[in-house]
Amino acid sequence: MTETASMFRPAADGFGSPRSPEPAIEVSDVSLRFETRDGPVHALSHVQLKVARGEFVSFIGPSGCGKTTLLRAVADLETPTLGDIRVEGMSAEEARLKRRYGYVFQAPALYPWRTVARNIALPLEIMGFAKPEREARVKKGLELVNLGGFGNKFPWQLSGGMQQRASIARALSFDPDILLMDEPFGALDEIVRDMLNQQLLRLWEVTGKTVLFVTHSIPEAVFLSTHIVVMSPRPGRITDIIACNFPRDRQLEIRETPEFLAIANRVRHGLRAGHSYDG
């Protein structure tokens, strides 16, 4: 059964596209198999999912369960062996060509010879934005991720957390509808990670983007998400989809509440169970 997550919010001034009832992302019976020298590797098996516009959906599961593979399939960086993916009502390939999503990788992947501002501007240069527009968007992006005043610094002059915030600003520079994030805070220490989780929530609220977020951290998934997709060991299947009905302006202290702990325990149970989700 396909699970639909629905939470609609208006786009903030200056960001986002008008909403429509159509899902932001629809994954229909997707399986994906890689051919290797040692034989086929079944990464995903009959995955079905709908994500409504404006949702923050986290994917969690054991290493090798297909979380990143599913994210890359949505981004048209991997091609399903079976099934179909629709992004904003079009094929994943069309969505990629129309630049409907921004992608944030595990590492910031900033060019060390370009300033932070010029790293953020790179997609805009490639897409042919005029210089005044590039400068305006870069300035807005720096402010959005709390890096105002750091545009002329080089990546090696910033902390790891600041570099990752710059990579988020770069992904948002051309105002995509969807933000795809592959364990962006996984290499950071707990204190920095907590701070960035709070900043990401504020950014999500301001922009109204649809966010798909891969993580290995149960507390992070529960804290950030409107829904959590729990996946089984390979071949990746959805074992549970869990709603997180917390206020949008949630604070870190919410992690000590019975509601938060109950959801975290349900995620742990889903990871242990490893059975297919049937609604």
Buried (B, 14 or more C-beta within 10 A) or exposed (E): EBBBBBBEBEBEEEBBBEBEEEBBBBBBEBBBBEEEEEEEBBBBBBBBBBBBBBBBBBBBBBEBBBBBBBBBBBBBBBEBBBBEBBBBEBEBEBBBEEBBBBBBBBBBBBEEEBBBBBBBBBBBEEEEBEEEEBBEBBBBBBEBBBBEEBBEBBBEEBEBBBBBBBBBBBBBBBBBBBBBBBBBBBBBEEEBBBBBBBBBBBBBBBBBBBBBBBBEBBBBBBBBBBBBBBBBBBBBBBBBBBEBEBEEEBEEEEBEEEEBEEBBEBBEEBBEEBEEBEE
